[in-house]
């Protein structure tokens, strides 16, 4: 990450020089030189692998994930939604002692399922493409019982809605180009993997606190009950060396959990749960179906920006984006004198588009709360054409959005010689919203 930060700083310094050249920038007079060869940017995904311990279910605890050393032979691999293998954590990129892993050289702008296998135990993690930016590492993509429960719920929700029987994200599945696009769009609008995982974690924490204190007043939503029940059967399956997704898709499968103390709760009487003795498809399907029905993804908006400049023309760009009130932004202005953490708050919402050069970078210059204007700087030693970047943020529930709600204005644009572009730049804008 330090190397990436240095490269980013160098790119910004280069762009500052180019943009400072003005209309009389030297050398070749606006595009006469041969553009250098561009190398497509890559990305990497990192996190930890933690297989759950079922022993913590005993004594009225919901679950516990223990970070233990991984057994020899454990594998951590990356797959596309349709199960195509694209990368693996090997050598120094998989630390069995700590469970830490890194999978490098992944194409940006794609959804991935990370899968960890140790003997018969299987964990999964869904990484949505909104996070997979080029020239960056996607950190904290941890595999656990929680992430596996989220993938199980997401697979069933997306498969049911799309009419795809027995869909398991990340497993070999024949999908048309349209189906792949639709699944990716629905992951954003209907799943929001990080939010789903957080809700499962919150439900787990709330139920554990209620059991510990004997006060169940906080157990007041069906969604909380459904997510806890789903997590419990997922933990039971993993502990018994069974892939949890098979519980939904294999009617012949049966797991004896008589001694496991796998609790199932109800909203009417959360303090008196039942205990499962056998986990089968018939048992699991209604539990996960309830999670699908009661889970509500957060309200989000993603703005995708592209340009129509000729190939080999645009090398540096400063632009302003005026945000609608529906887009959640910082409550105070962020200027060049603000703390670096304030800038990071916005920059974590920005993603360069897939296909940009490996030296490209993007930076927030300032945010003005009164005008709701954010100024950005995009730098590259190579042409920037077509899709440029995405901006992902929360939005106010109930507010509708469209592309016209976002105003994009060029402040400065240069070619490879540092010469300001004479012609205007037309921006393509696509807005995707969730949680209507």
C-alpha positions in Angstrom: 0.0 0.0 0.0 2.9 2.4 0.6 4.2 1.8 -2.9 0.7 2.5 -4.2 0.6 5.7 -2.2 3.9 6.8 -3.6 2.8 6.1 -7.2 -0.4 8.0 -6.6 1.5 11.0 -5.2 3.9 11.0 -8.2 0.9 10.8 -10.6 -0.7 13.8 -8.9 2.5 15.7 -9.0 2.8 15.0 -12.7 -0.8 16.1 -13.4 -0.2 19.3 -11.4 2.7 20.1 -13.7 0.6 19.3 -16.8 -2.4 21.2 -15.7 -0.2 24.2 -14.8 1.1 24.4 -18.4 -2.1 26.1 -19.6 -3.0 26.5 -23.3 0.6 27.1 -24.4 1.9 23.7 -23.1 5.0 22.6 -24.8 6.0 19.9 -27.2 4.1 18.9 -30.2 1.2 21.3 -29.8 -1.7 19.2 -28.7 -1.3 15.6 -29.6 1.5 15.4 -32.1 3.6 12.9 -30.1 2.9 9.1 -30.1 0.9 8.1 -27.0 2.8 5.6 -24.8 1.5 2.1 -24.5 -1.0 1.7 -21.8 -1.0 -1.2 -19.4 -4.4 -2.1 -17.9 -4.6 -1.7 -14.1 -5.1 -4.7 -11.8 -6.4 -5.1 -8.3 -6.0 -7.4 -5.3 -8.3 -8.7 -2.5 -7.0 -9.4 1.0 -8.5 -10.5 4.3 -8.5 -13.3 6.8 -10.0 -16.8 7.0 -11.6 -17.8 10.3 -13.5 -21.1 10.5 -16.2 -21.1 13.2 -16.2 -23.0 16.4 -19.5 -24.7 17.3 -18.5 -25.2 20.9 -19.5 -21.7 21.7 -23.2 -22.5 20.9 -23.2 -24.4 24.2 -24.2 -22.2 27.2 -26.7 -20.0 25.4 -24.4 -18.2 23.0 -25.4 -17.8 19.4 -22.0 -18.3 17.8 -18.4 -17.4 17.8 -15.7 -17.2 15.1 -12.3 -18.1 16.3 -9.1 -17.0 14.4 -7.1 -20.1 14.6 -4.2 -21.4 12.5 -5.4 -22.8 9.3 -4.7 -26.5 8.6 -2.1 -27.4 6.0 -3.8 -27.8 2.7 -6.2 -25.0 3.2 -6.9 -23.2 -0.1 -8.2 -19.6 -0.8 -9.3 -19.0 -4.3 -11.2 -16.3 -6.3 -14.0 -17.1 -8.7 -16.4 -15.1 -10.9 -20.1 -15.3 -10.3 -20.4 -18.2 -12.7 -17.6 -20.1 -11.1 -14.7 -19.3 -13.3 -11.4 -19.6 -11.4 -9.4 -16.4 -11.6 -6.8 -16.4 -8.8 -5.5 -18.0 -5.7 -3.6 -17.0 -2.6 -0.3 -18.9 -2.7 3.1 -18.9 -1.0 3.6 -15.8 1.1 0.2 -14.6 0.2 -1.4 -17.2 2.4 -0.4 -17.2 6.1 -1.6 -20.4 7.7 -0.6 -19.2 11.1 -2.8 -16.1 11.0 -5.3 -16.9 8.3 -4.3 -13.8 6.3 -4.5 -13.9 2.5 -4.0 -11.8 -0.6 -5.1 -12.7 -4.1 -3.4 -10.5 -6.7 -3.7 -9.6 -10.4 -7.5 -9.6 -10.4 -9.3 -7.6 -13.1 -11.1 -4.6 -11.6 -14.7 -3.8 -12.0 -16.0 -7.3 -11.4 -17.9 -9.2 -8.7 -15.9 -12.0 -7.1 -16.6 -14.9 -4.7 -13.7 -15.8 -2.5 -13.8 -19.4 -1.4 -11.8 -21.1 1.4 -11.7 -24.8 1.7 -10.1 -26.9 4.5 -11.0 -30.6 4.2 -14.8 -30.6 4.1 -15.2 -27.1 5.6 -16.1 -24.4 3.1 -16.3 -20.6 3.6 -17.3 -18.0 1.1 -17.2 -14.2 0.7 -19.0 -12.1 -1.9 -17.0 -9.1 -3.0 -19.1 -6.7 -5.1 -17.6 -4.9 -8.0 -18.4 -1.5 -6.5 -15.4 -2.1 -4.2 -13.0 -3.6 -6.8 -11.2 -0.6 -8.0 -8.1 -0.6 -10.2 -4.7 0.3 -8.8 -5.8 -0.6 -5.3 -6.2 -3.3 -2.7 -9.6 -4.3 -1.5 -8.9 -5.0 2.2 -10.8 -6.6 5.0 -12.6 -9.1 2.9 -12.8 -11.6 5.7 -14.2 -15.1 5.3 -16.2 -16.4 8.2 -19.5 -18.0 9.1 -21.1 -14.6 8.7 -19.8 -14.0 5.2 -20.8 -17.6 4.3 -24.3 -17.0 5.6 -24.5 -13.8 3.5 -23.5 -15.7 0.3 -26.0 -18.4 1.1 -28.8 -15.9 1.5 -27.7 -13.9 -1.6 -27.5 -17.0 -3.8 -31.0 -18.0 -2.9 -32.4 -14.5 -3.3 -30.8 -13.8 -6.6 -31.5 -17.3 -8.0 -35.1 -17.2 -7.0 -35.7 -13.8 -8.5 -33.8 -14.7 -11.7 -35.5 -18.1 -12.1 -32.1 -19.9 -11.8 -32.5 -23.2 -10.0 -30.0 -24.1 -7.4 -27.8 -21.0 -8.0 -24.6 -20.9 -5.8 -22.6 -17.8 -6.5 -19.1 -18.7 -7.4 -19.8 -22.2 -8.4 -19.8 -23.4 -12.0 -23.0 -22.2 -13.6 -23.9 -21.6 -17.2 -25.0 -18.0 -17.4 -25.8 -15.8 -20.4 -24.2 -12.4 -20.8 -27.6 -10.9 -19.9 -27.9 -13.0 -16.8 -24.4 -12.1 -15.6 -25.2 -8.4 -16.0 -28.5 -8.8 -14.2 -27.0 -10.7 -11.3 -24.3 -8.0 -10.9 -26.9 -5.3 -10.9 -29.0 -7.1 -8.4 -26.1 -7.6 -6.1 -25.9 -3.8 -5.9 -29.6 -3.1 -5.6 -31.0 -6.1 -3.7 -28.1 -7.6 -1.7 -25.4 -5.1 -0.8 -23.1 -7.8 0.7 -21.3 -5.7 3.3 -24.6 -4.4 4.7 -26.0 -7.9 4.8 -23.0 -9.2 6.7 -23.2 -6.2 9.1 -26.9 -7.0 9.8 -26.1 -10.6 10.5 -23.3 -9.6 12.8 -25.5 -7.0 14.6 -28.3 -9.6 15.0 -25.7 -12.1 16.5 -24.4 -9.4 18.9 -27.9 -8.3 19.9 -29.1 -11.9 20.6 -26.0 -12.7 22.6 -26.5 -9.6 24.7 -30.1 -10.5 25.3 -29.3 -14.1 26.3 -26.6 -12.9 28.6 -28.7 -10.3 30.4 -32.0 -12.0 30.2 -33.5 -8.9 28.8 -35.1 -9.5 25.4 -36.6 -6.1 24.7 -34.1 -5.5 21.9 -35.3 -8.6 20.1 -38.0 -6.8 18.3 -37.7 -7.6 14.6 -38.4 -10.7 12.5 -35.3 -9.9 10.4 -33.1 -10.2 13.4 -34.6 -13.6 14.3 -34.3 -14.9 10.7 -30.6 -13.8 10.4 -29.6 -15.4 13.7 -31.4 -18.7 12.8 -29.7 -18.7 9.4 -26.3 -18.1 10.9 -26.8 -21.0 13.3 -27.6 -23.6 10.6 -24.7 -22.3 8.5 -22.3 -22.8 11.5 -23.8 -26.3 12.1 -23.1 -27.3 8.5 -19.6 -26.0 8.5 -18.8 -27.7 11.7 -20.1 -31.0 10.2 -17.9 -30.6 7.2 -20.8 -29.8 4.9 -20.9 -27.0 2.4 -23.9 -24.8 3.7 -25.1 -24.1 0.2 -25.8 -27.9 -0.3 -28.4 -27.7 2.4 -30.6 -25.6 0.1 -29.9 -27.6 -3.1 -29.6 -31.3 -2.0 -32.8 -32.9 -0.8 -31.0 -36.1 0.2 -28.5 -34.4 2.5 -29.0 -34.8 6.3 -26.8 -33.6 9.2 -27.2 -35.0 12.7 -26.8 -32.1 15.1 -28.2 -33.8 18.2 -25.2 -32.9 20.3 -24.5 -29.5 18.7 -27.1 -27.4 20.6 -28.2 -25.5 17.4 -30.8 -23.1 18.6 -33.7 -21.6 16.6 -35.5 -18.6 17.9 -38.9 -17.0 17.5 -40.0 -13.4 17.7 -42.9 -14.4 19.9 -40.8 -16.2 22.5 -37.1 -15.4 21.9 -36.1 -16.6 25.4 -37.3 -20.2 24.8 -35.7 -21.3 21.5 -36.1 -24.8 20.1 -33.1 -27.1 19.5 -32.5 -28.8 16.2 -31.6 -32.5 16.1 -31.3 -32.8 12.3 -30.5 -30.2 9.6 -31.9 -31.0 6.2 -33.0 -29.1 3.1 -36.6 -29.2 4.4 -35.4 -27.6 7.7 -33.1 -25.0 6.2 -35.1 -23.8 3.2 -37.8 -22.1 5.2 -35.2 -20.5 7.5 -33.2 -18.9 4.7 -36.4 -18.0 2.8 -37.5 -16.0 5.8 -34.1 -14.2 5.8 -34.6 -13.3 2.1 -38.1 -12.0 2.7 -37.2 -9.8 5.7 -33.8 -8.5 4.8 -33.9 -4.9 3.4 -30.7 -3.6 1.7 -29.6 0.0 2.5 -30.5 2.9 0.3 -27.5 3.6 -2.0 -26.6 5.5 -5.1 -23.8 4.9 -7.6 -22.8 7.5 -10.2 -20.8 6.2 -13.1 -18.9 8.8 -15.2 -17.4 8.4 -18.7 -16.2 10.8 -21.4 -16.5 10.9 -25.2 -13.0 12.4 -25.9 -11.1 10.7 -28.7 -8.7 7.9 -27.8 -5.2 9.1 -26.9 -6.3 12.6 -26.0 -7.2 13.1 -22.4 -4.4 12.6 -19.9 -5.4 14.8 -17.0 -8.7 16.1 -15.7 -10.0 18.3 -12.9 -13.8 18.4 -12.7 -16.6 19.4 -10.4 -19.6 17.3 -9.5 -22.6 19.0 -7.9 -24.4 16.5 -5.7 -28.2 16.3 -5.2 -29.6 16.5 -1.7 -30.5 12.8 -1.9 -26.8 11.8 -2.0 -25.4 11.5 1.6 -22.3 13.7 1.9 -20.2 15.1 4.7 -22.0 17.7 6.8 -19.1 20.2 6.8 -16.9 21.5 4.0 -13.6 19.7 3.4 -10.9 22.1 2.1 -7.2 21.7 1.3 -6.4 22.5 4.9 -8.6 19.8 6.3 -7.2 16.7 7.9 -6.3 13.9 5.6 -8.9 11.6 7.2 -11.6 14.0 6.0 -10.5 13.5 2.4 -10.3 9.7 2.9 -14.0 9.8 3.9 -14.8 10.8 0.4 -12.0 9.0 -1.4 -13.2 5.7 -0.1 -16.4 6.3 -2.0 -14.5 6.8 -5.3 -13.5 4.0 -7.7 -11.6 4.4 -10.9 -13.3 2.5 -13.7 -12.1 -0.9 -14.9 -9.7 -0.6 -17.9 -7.9 2.6 -16.8 -4.1 2.5 -16.9 -2.0 1.1 -14.1 -0.6 4.6 -13.3 -4.0 6.3 -13.1 -5.1 7.9 -9.8 -8.1 9.9 -8.5 -8.1 12.4 -5.7 -10.6 14.7 -3.9 -9.4 18.3 -3.9 -12.3 19.7 -1.9 -16.0 19.4 -0.9 -18.1 22.5 -0.4 -21.2 21.8 1.7 -23.1 25.0 0.7 -22.9 24.4 -3.0 -22.8 20.6 -2.7 -19.8 20.7 -5.1 -17.0 18.1 -5.0 -13.8 18.8 -7.0 -11.9 15.8 -8.3 -8.5 15.4 -9.9 -7.8 12.4 -12.2 -4.2 11.8 -13.3 -2.6 9.4 -15.7 0.5 9.1 -17.8 -1.7 7.5 -20.4 -5.0 8.3 -22.2 -8.2 8.5 -20.2 -11.1 7.6 -22.5 -14.5 6.1 -22.0 -15.5 5.0 -18.4 -13.5 7.1 -15.9 -14.8 6.4 -12.3 -17.7 5.7 -10.0 -18.9 7.4 -6.9 -20.8 5.3 -4.4 -22.6 6.7 -1.4 -25.7 6.3 0.8 -28.8 8.2 -0.1 -31.8 9.6 1.7 -34.6 7.0 1.8 -37.5 8.1 -0.3 -35.5 10.4 -2.5 -35.6 9.6 -6.2 -32.5 10.1 -8.4 -31.7 10.3 -12.0 -28.6 11.2 -14.1 -29.7 14.8 -14.4 -29.6 15.2 -10.7 -25.8 15.2 -10.9 -24.1 18.1 -12.7 -20.6 17.4 -14.0 -18.4 20.3 -15.2 -14.9 20.4 -16.5 -12.5 22.7 -14.7 -9.3 21.7 -16.6 -8.3 19.0 -19.1 -5.0 18.4 -20.7 -3.6 16.2 -23.5 -0.3 14.3 -23.2 1.7 17.5 -23.7 0.1 19.4 -20.9 -1.9 21.5 -23.4 -5.4 22.4 -22.4 -8.0 20.7 -24.6 -9.6 23.2 -26.8 -12.9 21.4 -27.3 -15.4 20.7 -24.6 -15.8 17.3 -22.9 -19.2 15.5 -22.9 -19.7 13.3 -19.8 -21.8 10.1 -19.8 -23.7 9.7 -16.5 -25.4 6.6 -15.2 -27.1 6.5 -11.9 -28.0 3.3 -10.1 -30.1 3.4 -6.9 -31.1 0.8 -4.3 -33.6 0.7 -1.5 -36.4 2.7 -3.1 
